[in-house]
Amino acid sequence: MLCYAEPRAMKMLRFRSPSVSSLAQEVQCTVRLLDDSEIACSIQRDTKGQFLLDHVCNHYSLLEKDYFGIRYVDPEKQRHWLDPSKPVVKQMKCQQPYTMCFRVKFYPQEPIKIKEELTRYLLYLQLKRDVYHGRLLCPFTDAAYLGACIVQAELGDYDPEEHPADYISDFKLFPKQSLKLDSKIMEIHQNELRGQCPALAELSLLQRAHTLDTYGVDPHPCKDFTGSTAFLGFTARGFVVFQGNKRIHLLKWADVSKFKFEGKTFYVIGVQREKKLVLTFHTSTPASCKHLWKCAVENQAFYKCAKSSQIKTVSSSSIIFKGSRFRYSGRVAKEVIEASSKIQRDPPVVHRSQFGQSRSFISLSHKQLIMNMEPLLPALSSSRENRDSSANNGLSALKDSVHLSPLKPSVTSEEVEVRENHVQERREDEAVNRMKADEERREIHVDHEDEACAALTISDTEYSPCASVVPTPVEESQGGLNLLFQSPARLLKELHADPEMQLELQAERERELAREAFRQSLCSPSSGRQQMQACLLSAARLVVMATGLLVILLPLLLVLLESDLDISFLHDIRQTPEFEQFHYEYYCPLRRWFLCKLELMTEQLWGD
């Protein structure tokens, strides 16, 4: 049974660690949930992060918990994911009480494969936050549809007697919300989504959101080698880079070889069109670069590996005895889907937060509808070409698997017939429009699956998730909040003004020129002779070194085996079992064979 707390209500729970030495002192923790409610707990100093994550999941009665994680912020305003395998106290560098956030860490590639409605609801809450903070950037039509899904899920069907003409103005859905967008949202809410229960409206949002290029992107601000501001992210498809309103890079996981970082420089090594590709980016601090590298390693392991046993420990640098080592310790995406398919319990009751409790909305009264859903049918294609049909088929599958209770019980048969005819006509019109749109897209645009690294416009506005970069646990009223990435323009000015960053960029350009000069030298006619001479010189050096070692070690070995010197050092060596075994089993037979051959040769010489 899931029971939501009020937005600022606290629930206390004390974790008892098996370590007796740590029972003397306890640590207070506050975890902020996806609906902005909070739970508080008291942990021991050696309690690991997995205990805290399990506590939050038990609060939700959540089984599909591998998609989620706990995020915190250090005193330097740098975000981190709580490591489940390490003690909480050793990871937190701020003063008590600790404040953390429960968030979606890995976004499911196909949300319809999520089995339980509870998990889909939590993913819906995360996507609603992504829309509000500008992380989920999309074109105008998609933005209007997502906003209408949120309104339908929170408010229900449009009722002209209950809702005023400007009821959308009570919703704060996007960072910048225009009257044109509000009008389109109301149009979709009043017509296309009418009759959908909250669970179905949430699934509609998930089905549309997972087709967007910014779905699942947690943007990391940085600069490329030219000094231009960019946002890096990791999705179920691969590594992505955004600049302005375009996605300039999409490197699929199958083409990514390795991630590494050194200081404030982050490297992506992969293959593009059968050629090696190295992308270089610069972050503002070494801590943010290390956090970016850890996120890259975790996402690559989660989405790319088929089994968790295939995950290996990776190093941040190719230099021996230098850099950080890290290994993702959780389950991978395929294992999570398999585990979800084996869940056989009765679906938990989902208690949705009342309308007006979320910070994105202003309070209005409405009737809340709570529903349970049975397991869904297998997932459909997630390509953008088929996203409309995928959403419609997924919604029809959901309608077949659950009983939809009408919001208004008193409906006559004539009204039902008229409504069905109206819906049928609208569906036919939508089908015709979709066919026309598909033909236009095929004629105008290239398939972005095949042209993954080509520039792709994702929206009419610039991708600038300024609010999302701010650490979530920090209140907006705090004075130190404006110190971190207020806007991309200010970030660009600060990085340009950093002399260390300019030196790094100059050094990177010099290394590129040196590598290019080396490649050109290899292509010259005389390069073959030079390489042959270098190989012969290296071989000669190796022979000389081996000969020198034999000249030095062979006399020492003969002294040790044949001499009768009674020195304590030599005596101790001769008494060891290993030396005796070598002496009697290998050296003595070899010595007898050598003396026999020498005697035969001597006899032959004397006989001749």
VEXFI-243767 format. One record per residue (C-alpha): residue number from 1; residue in one letter; y, x, z. Coordinates in pm, whole numbers, always signed. Each point is the difference from the previous one (the first is absolute). Layout:
% residues N
NUM,A,Y,X,Z .
...
***
This chain:
% residues 608
1,M,+0,+0,+0 .
2,L,+336,+143,-102 .
3,C,+296,-76,+220 .
4,Y,+346,+112,-106 .
5,A,+256,+104,+257 .
6,E,+366,-101,-6 .
7,P,+223,+250,-181 .
8,R,+86,+194,+315 .
9,A,-288,-99,+220 .
10,M,-210,+275,+157 .
11,K,-374,+6,+63 .
12,M,-123,+270,+234 .
13,L,-333,+176,-39 .
14,R,-122,+315,+168 .
15,F,-236,+241,-170 .
16,R,-235,+193,+226 .
17,S,-91,+337,-138 .
18,P,-327,+166,+101 .
19,S,+187,+313,+110 .
20,V,+39,-3,+379 .
21,S,+262,+274,+4 .
22,S,+247,-212,-197 .
23,L,-10,-315,+213 .
24,A,+294,+112,+211 .
25,Q,+267,-63,-262 .
26,E,+35,-286,-249 .
27,V,+221,-41,-306 .
28,Q,+174,-320,-106 .
29,C,-21,-93,-370 .
30,T,+157,-282,-199 .
31,V,-139,-96,-340 .
32,R,+214,-212,-231 .
33,L,-204,-234,-219 .
34,L,+59,-121,-353 .
35,D,+171,-320,+114 .
36,D,+237,+201,+226 .
37,S,-180,-107,+317 .
38,E,-101,+275,+241 .
39,I,-295,+85,+221 .
40,A,+14,+256,+279 .
41,C,-282,+200,+152 .
42,S,-58,+279,+249 .
43,I,-215,+291,-118 .
44,Q,-125,+326,+148 .
45,R,+136,+334,-111 .
46,D,-322,+87,-185 .
47,T,-42,-338,-171 .
48,K,-46,+49,-374 .
49,G,+179,-191,-271 .
50,Q,-313,-192,-97 .
51,F,+2,-180,+337 .
52,L,+355,-120,-61 .
53,L,-81,-116,-354 .
54,D,-310,-183,+124 .
55,H,+209,-172,+268 .
56,V,+242,-140,-258 .
57,C,-287,-109,-226 .
58,N,-170,-172,+293 .
59,H,+326,-177,+74 .
60,Y,-11,-139,-354 .
61,S,-383,-44,+3 .
62,L,+9,+212,-316 .
63,L,-317,+147,-155 .
64,E,+134,+133,-332 .
65,K,+214,+255,+181 .
66,D,-40,+302,-227 .
67,Y,+304,-106,-205 .
68,F,+230,+27,+304 .
69,G,+149,+276,+212 .
70,I,+256,+71,+269 .
71,R,+326,+172,-89 .
72,Y,+245,+175,+231 .
73,V,+323,+199,-28 .
74,D,+74,+335,+160 .
75,P,+341,+99,+151 .
76,E,+105,+149,-337 .
77,K,-42,-349,-156 .
78,Q,-305,+114,-198 .
79,R,-274,-261,-45 .
80,H,-367,+75,+67 .
81,W,-330,-185,-7 .
82,L,-184,+12,+331 .
83,D,-313,+215,-37 .
84,P,-295,-200,+140 .
85,S,-196,+315,+88 .
86,K,+271,+163,+215 .
87,P,+146,-98,+339 .
88,V,+308,-220,-22 .
89,V,+204,+208,+246 .
90,K,-50,+322,-197 .
91,Q,+132,-165,-316 .
92,M,+304,-172,+151 .
93,K,+293,+234,+53 .
94,C,+250,-257,+122 .
95,Q,+60,-119,+354 .
96,Q,-189,-285,+160 .
97,P,-50,-287,-45 .
98,Y,-142,+54,-345 .
99,T,+92,-244,-277 .
100,M,-224,-35,-306 .
101,C,-57,-243,-286 .
102,F,-316,-164,-135 .
103,R,+21,+11,-381 .
104,V,-213,-9,-316 .
105,K,-95,+360,-81 .
106,F,-222,-49,-305 .
107,Y,+72,-295,-231 .
108,P,-311,-166,-148 .
109,Q,-21,+47,-375 .
110,E,-119,-361,-46 .
111,P,+112,-223,+287 .
112,I,-236,-279,-106 .
113,K,-293,+221,+111 .
114,I,+123,-26,+359 .
115,K,-246,-236,+166 .
116,E,+189,-139,+298 .
117,E,+318,-203,-9 .
118,L,+129,+186,+306 .
119,T,+5,+331,-190 .
120,R,+174,-163,-296 .
121,Y,+262,-146,+232 .
122,L,+77,+339,+152 .
123,L,+26,+152,-349 .
124,Y,+234,-285,-92 .
125,L,+223,+84,+299 .
126,Q,+12,+365,-110 .
127,L,+90,-92,-359 .
128,K,+270,-234,+129 .
129,R,+148,+297,+186 .
130,D,-28,+215,-314 .
131,V,+192,-261,-198 .
132,Y,+266,-29,+269 .
133,H,+51,+379,+23 .
134,G,+2,+64,-375 .
135,R,-328,+190,-14 .
136,L,-165,-261,-224 .
137,L,+244,+16,-290 .
138,C,-77,-225,-296 .
139,P,+162,-182,-294 .
140,F,+201,-317,+49 .
141,T,-280,-244,-89 .
142,D,-249,+166,+233 .
143,A,+257,+16,+280 .
144,A,+68,-373,-35 .
145,Y,-371,-81,+10 .
146,L,-58,+216,+310 .
147,G,+297,-160,+174 .
148,A,-130,-348,-87 .
149,C,-343,+87,+144 .
150,I,+162,+109,+326 .
151,V,+203,-321,+18 .
152,Q,-308,-212,-73 .
153,A,-206,+183,+263 .
154,E,+272,-25,+264 .
155,L,+153,-339,-80 .
156,G,-263,-200,-186 .
157,D,+72,-246,-279 .
158,Y,+357,-79,-91 .
159,D,+121,-331,+147 .
160,P,+346,-113,-112 .
161,E,+31,-211,+315 .
162,E,-65,+299,+229 .
163,H,+144,+293,-192 .
164,P,+365,+29,-106 .
165,A,+105,+110,-347 .
166,D,+60,+361,+113 .
167,Y,-308,+39,+222 .
168,I,-88,+335,-162 .
169,S,+317,+149,+148 .
170,D,-172,-16,+339 .
171,F,-254,+256,-123 .
172,K,+75,+371,-10 .
173,L,-266,+121,-242 .
174,F,+148,+293,-193 .
175,P,+250,+277,+76 .
176,K,+232,-148,-264 .
177,Q,-40,-372,-58 .
178,S,+206,-170,-271 .
179,L,+64,-367,-73 .
180,K,-190,+32,-327 .
181,L,-304,+128,+186 .
182,D,+27,-276,+261 .
183,S,+13,-262,-275 .
184,K,-312,+141,-169 .
185,I,-185,+15,+332 .
186,M,+79,-365,+70 .
187,E,-116,-99,-348 .
188,I,-339,+168,+44 .
189,H,-37,-124,+358 .
190,Q,+73,-361,-87 .
191,N,-226,-16,-307 .
192,E,-254,+275,-58 .
193,L,-112,+58,+360 .
194,R,+11,-358,+120 .
195,G,-309,-105,+193 .
196,Q,-107,+351,+103 .
197,C,-86,+51,+367 .
198,P,+124,+316,+178 .
199,A,-327,+185,-63 .
200,L,+9,-79,-372 .
201,A,+370,+92,-32 .
202,E,-68,+332,+174 .
203,L,-288,+71,-238 .
204,S,+229,-83,-293 .
205,L,+243,+265,+125 .
206,L,-279,+256,+39 .
207,Q,-134,-69,-348 .
208,R,+341,+51,-158 .
209,A,+108,+292,+218 .
210,H,-307,+216,-63 .
211,T,+79,+9,-374 .
212,L,+341,+159,+59 .
213,D,+61,+373,-43 .
214,T,+155,+32,+347 .
215,Y,-286,-178,+179 .
216,G,-116,+211,+292 .
217,V,+269,+266,-47 .
218,D,+135,+156,+319 .
219,P,+292,+190,-159 .
220,H,+61,+364,+94 .
221,P,+350,+119,-108 .
222,C,+20,+349,-148 .
223,K,+145,+202,-288 .
224,D,-177,+133,-306 .
225,F,+44,+355,-135 .
226,T,+312,-108,-191 .
227,G,+170,-130,+314 .
228,S,-33,-370,-88 .
229,T,-83,-249,+275 .
230,A,-344,-156,-24 .
231,F,-231,-215,+212 .
232,L,-367,+94,+28 .
233,G,-276,-243,+89 .
234,F,-376,-52,+4 .
235,T,-177,-314,-118 .
236,A,-357,-105,-69 .
237,R,+45,+122,-359 .
238,G,+139,+344,+76 .
239,F,+311,+207,+66 .
240,V,+331,-150,-121 .
241,V,+359,+124,-33 .
242,F,+304,-226,-31 .
243,Q,+348,+90,-117 .
244,G,+272,-258,-44 .
245,N,-165,-319,-123 .
246,K,-288,+182,-174 .
247,R,-342,+126,+93 .
248,I,+6,+346,-159 .
249,H,-347,+118,+107 .
250,L,-335,-163,+67 .
251,L,-278,+251,+60 .
252,K,-330,-180,+54 .
253,W,-226,+113,+281 .
254,A,-262,+123,-246 .
255,D,+262,+238,-145 .
256,V,+130,+131,+335 .
257,S,-157,+332,+99 .
258,K,+185,+101,+313 .
259,F,+308,-48,+217 .
260,K,+161,+287,+188 .
261,F,+328,+87,+166 .
262,E,+186,+309,+116 .
263,G,+301,-52,+222 .
264,K,+208,-274,-162 .
265,T,-168,+24,-342 .
266,F,-273,-246,-97 .
267,Y,-237,+68,-291 .
268,V,-215,-244,-197 .
269,I,-268,+170,-211 .
270,G,-187,-204,-257 .
271,V,-102,-45,-361 .
272,Q,+196,-190,-264 .
273,R,-124,-35,-357 .
274,E,-255,+280,+55 .
275,K,+271,+240,+119 .
276,K,+70,+125,+350 .
277,L,+301,-167,+161 .
278,V,+195,+127,+301 .
279,L,+278,-220,+140 .
280,T,+239,+148,+255 .
281,F,+219,-194,+243 .
282,H,+227,+97,+288 .
283,T,+43,-198,+322 .
284,S,+281,+15,+253 .
285,T,-203,+151,+287 .
286,P,-336,+180,+42 .
287,A,-118,-284,+225 .
288,S,+59,-260,-270 .
289,C,-182,+221,-251 .
290,K,-302,+31,+228 .
291,H,-1,-377,+58 .
292,L,+11,-53,-378 .
293,W,-294,+237,-45 .
294,K,-209,-176,+266 .
295,C,+69,-339,-158 .
296,A,-105,+140,-337 .
297,V,-327,+141,+138 .
298,E,-86,-324,+181 .
299,N,+75,-226,-298 .
300,Q,-193,+223,-237 .
301,A,-305,-4,+227 .
302,F,+20,-376,+63 .
303,Y,+34,-111,-362 .
304,K,-182,+278,-190 .
305,C,-313,+80,+200 .
306,A,-308,-223,-30 .
307,K,-128,+83,+350 .
308,S,+161,+139,+314 .
309,S,-261,+278,+2 .
310,Q,+165,+141,-314 .
311,I,+332,+59,+179 .
312,K,+72,+369,+57 .
313,T,+247,+185,+216 .
314,V,+293,+115,-212 .
315,S,+255,+275,+51 .
316,S,+369,-28,-72 .
317,S,+13,+342,-167 .
318,S,-227,+219,-210 .
319,I,+93,+306,+207 .
320,I,-262,+103,+256 .
321,F,+98,-36,+369 .
322,K,+311,-197,-92 .
323,G,+83,-368,-8 .
324,S,-133,-315,+163 .
325,R,-349,-145,-17 .
326,F,-61,-373,-1 .
327,R,-283,-245,-61 .
328,Y,+6,-379,-31 .
329,S,-250,-136,+252 .
330,G,-23,-371,-90 .
331,R,-200,-208,-246 .
332,V,+85,-14,-370 .
333,A,+96,-307,-204 .
334,K,-345,-65,-145 .
335,E,-160,+15,+344 .
336,V,+261,-238,+141 .
337,I,-70,-256,-275 .
338,E,-375,+27,+60 .
339,A,+48,-46,+374 .
340,S,+224,-302,-61 .
341,S,-267,-169,-211 .
342,K,-242,+22,+293 .
343,I,+224,-187,+248 .
344,Q,-183,-316,+104 .
345,R,+201,-133,+293 .
346,D,+194,-325,+3 .
347,P,+352,+65,-133 .
348,P,+248,+42,+289 .
349,V,+281,-253,+32 .
350,V,+323,+140,-141 .
351,H,+304,-91,+210 .
352,R,+295,+64,-224 .
353,S,+333,+87,+156 .
354,Q,+239,-292,+18 .
355,F,+270,-19,-264 .
356,G,+314,+165,+133 .
357,Q,-174,+260,+218 .
358,S,-2,+259,-273 .
359,R,+318,+203,-39 .
360,S,+10,-86,-371 .
361,F,+74,-365,+59 .
362,I,+239,-238,+177 .
363,S,-156,-269,+214 .
364,L,-97,-333,-163 .
365,S,-247,-264,+114 .
366,H,-321,-56,-192 .
367,K,-359,-101,+57 .
368,Q,-241,+289,+17 .
369,L,-330,-31,-184 .
370,I,-291,+214,+119 .
371,M,-307,+38,-219 .
372,N,-319,+205,-14 .
373,M,-139,+129,-327 .
374,E,-357,+72,-104 .
375,P,-91,+325,-182 .
376,L,+163,+27,-342 .
377,L,-158,+58,-336 .
378,P,-20,+353,-150 .
379,A,+331,+160,-92 .
380,L,+151,-25,-341 .
381,S,+181,+250,-221 .
382,S,+323,+140,+139 .
383,S,+165,+111,-324 .
384,R,+346,-124,-75 .
385,E,-112,-151,-330 .
386,N,-229,-242,+184 .
387,R,+186,-51,+324 .
388,D,+91,-363,-71 .
389,S,-357,-99,-82 .
390,S,-126,+208,+294 .
391,A,+228,-178,+240 .
392,N,-90,-344,-136 .
393,N,-375,+69,+11 .
394,G,+26,+145,+351 .
395,L,+194,-302,+121 .
396,S,-248,-239,-159 .
397,A,-282,+188,+169 .
398,L,+180,-35,+329 .
399,K,+52,-372,-58 .
400,D,-372,-41,-63 .
401,S,-94,+187,+317 .
402,V,+230,-178,+246 .
403,H,+97,-355,+70 .
404,L,+370,-44,-64 .
405,S,+159,-256,+228 .
406,P,+305,-167,-157 .
407,L,+323,+45,+183 .
408,K,+86,-368,-54 .
409,P,-295,-227,+74 .
410,S,+145,-320,-145 .
411,V,-27,+34,-379 .
412,T,-89,-288,-231 .
413,S,-246,+25,-289 .
414,E,+277,-54,-256 .
415,E,+201,+288,+141 .
416,V,-309,+219,-6 .
417,E,-63,-86,-367 .
418,V,+359,+71,-97 .
419,R,-4,+328,+188 .
420,E,-327,+107,-163 .
421,N,+139,-76,-347 .
422,H,+315,+193,+80 .
423,V,-202,+298,+126 .
424,Q,-223,-8,-308 .
425,E,+299,+2,-235 .
426,R,+163,+281,+193 .
427,R,-320,+207,-14 .
428,E,-23,-45,-375 .
429,D,+360,+109,-43 .
430,E,-60,+301,+222 .
431,A,-311,+95,-199 .
432,V,+198,-9,-327 .
433,N,+280,+205,+154 .
434,R,-247,+253,+133 .
435,M,-160,+42,-341 .
436,K,+339,+57,-160 .
437,A,+98,+245,+272 .
438,D,-326,+191,-39 .
439,E,+53,+32,-375 .
440,E,+354,+124,+51 .
441,R,-113,+252,+258 .
442,R,-272,+129,-228 .
443,E,+247,+43,-285 .
444,I,+281,+155,+200 .
445,H,-149,+195,+290 .
446,V,-276,+260,+14 .
447,D,-281,-45,+246 .
448,H,+99,+185,+314 .
449,E,-364,+63,+89 .
450,D,-35,+229,-301 .
451,E,+352,+141,+22 .
452,A,-12,+55,+375 .
453,C,+251,+282,+14 .
454,A,+257,-158,-230 .
455,A,+325,-132,+142 .
456,L,-22,-369,+88 .
457,T,+287,-226,+101 .
458,I,-99,-189,+315 .
459,S,+317,-197,+67 .
460,D,+354,-71,-112 .
461,T,+133,+165,+316 .
462,E,-44,+354,+129 .
463,Y,-288,+75,+234 .
464,S,+186,+74,+321 .
465,P,-205,-96,+307 .
466,C,+261,+129,+242 .
467,A,-90,-235,+281 .
468,S,-369,+72,-32 .
469,V,+51,+372,+50 .
470,V,+145,-65,+346 .
471,P,-270,+23,+268 .
472,T,-107,-351,+92 .
473,P,-17,+33,+382 .
474,V,+367,+106,+19 .
475,E,+242,-286,+49 .
476,E,+276,-34,-256 .
477,S,+260,-10,+276 .
478,Q,-84,+351,+121 .
479,G,+254,+265,-74 .
480,G,-237,+260,-139 .
481,L,-135,-229,-268 .
482,N,+256,+83,-265 .
483,L,-89,+369,+11 .
484,L,-304,-42,-224 .
485,F,+26,-76,-372 .
486,Q,+277,-259,+0 .
487,S,-6,-13,-379 .
488,P,-139,+203,-290 .
489,A,+353,+110,-94 .
490,R,+62,+153,+341 .
491,L,-346,+157,-3 .
492,L,+77,+155,-338 .
493,K,+329,+145,+127 .
494,E,-161,+144,+313 .
495,L,-282,+164,-193 .
496,H,+242,+142,-258 .
497,A,+212,+143,+281 .
498,D,-301,+172,+162 .
499,P,+11,+370,-102 .
500,E,-364,+49,+98 .
501,M,-106,-276,-236 .
502,Q,+201,+158,-282 .
503,L,-170,+337,+65 .
504,E,-341,-166,-13 .
505,L,+84,-172,-327 .
506,Q,+123,+331,-148 .
507,A,-317,+176,+116 .
508,E,-212,-274,-154 .
509,R,+181,+39,-333 .
510,E,-52,+379,+11 .
511,R,-373,-47,+65 .
512,E,-21,-239,-294 .
513,L,+172,+256,-225 .
514,A,-235,+275,+122 .
515,R,-307,-214,-71 .
516,E,+132,-83,-346 .
517,A,+62,+369,-73 .
518,F,-353,+83,+114 .
519,R,-147,-267,-230 .
520,Q,+195,+139,-294 .
521,S,-119,+353,+78 .
522,L,-362,-119,-9 .
523,C,+52,-138,-350 .
524,S,+129,+333,-141 .
525,P,-237,+223,-216 .
526,S,+4,+287,+247 .
527,S,-101,-216,+292 .
528,G,-374,+30,-85 .
529,R,+3,+381,+19 .
530,Q,+199,-8,+321 .
531,Q,-247,-241,+158 .
532,M,-295,+217,-105 .
533,Q,+164,+308,+147 .
534,A,+71,-183,+323 .
535,C,-364,-115,+24 .
536,L,-132,+353,-61 .
537,L,+239,+141,+260 .
538,S,-115,-259,+255 .
539,A,-366,+79,-71 .
540,A,+62,+372,+36 .
541,R,+172,-54,+334 .
542,L,-295,-209,+121 .
543,V,-250,+272,-98 .
544,V,+206,+270,+173 .
545,M,+23,-205,+319 .
546,A,-375,-72,+3 .
547,T,-80,+369,-58 .
548,G,+231,+103,+283 .
549,L,-165,-243,+240 .
550,L,-346,+132,-92 .
551,V,+112,+360,+45 .
552,I,+126,-83,+348 .
553,L,-270,-241,+123 .
554,L,-313,+173,-142 .
555,P,+33,+320,+210 .
556,L,+62,-208,+313 .
557,L,-312,-206,-69 .
558,L,-213,+312,-54 .
559,V,+127,+152,+324 .
560,L,-86,-318,+182 .
561,L,-353,-22,-147 .
562,E,-116,+364,-26 .
563,S,+190,+208,+252 .
564,D,-120,+63,+355 .
565,L,+345,+6,+151 .
566,D,-21,-146,+349 .
567,I,+337,-170,+11 .
568,S,+40,-315,+208 .
569,F,+168,-183,-285 .
570,L,-279,+78,-247 .
571,H,-268,-59,+267 .
572,D,+130,-350,+69 .
573,I,-5,-85,-369 .
574,R,-358,+128,-41 .
575,Q,-118,-216,+291 .
576,T,+116,-328,-152 .
577,P,-277,-229,-142 .
578,E,+178,-34,-330 .
579,F,+14,+375,-53 .
580,E,-367,+43,+94 .
581,Q,-102,-275,-243 .
582,F,+207,+159,-277 .
583,H,-140,+343,+80 .
584,Y,-372,-89,+6 .
585,E,-15,-279,-257 .
586,Y,+242,+122,-264 .
587,Y,+111,+359,+47 .
588,C,-334,+163,+78 .
589,P,-187,-159,-295 .
590,L,+286,+91,-231 .
591,R,-2,+356,+137 .
592,R,-375,+39,-53 .
593,W,+26,-136,-355 .
594,F,+283,+239,-79 .
595,L,-189,+303,+142 .
596,C,-313,-99,-192 .
597,K,+189,-18,-328 .
598,L,+169,+332,+77 .
599,E,-338,+163,+70 .
600,L,-148,-129,-324 .
601,M,+294,+130,-197 .
602,T,-32,+339,+169 .
603,E,-370,+25,-79 .
604,Q,+62,-86,-363 .
605,L,+270,+264,-24 .
606,W,-222,+266,+164 .
607,G,-298,-103,-212 .
608,D,+199,+39,-321 .
***
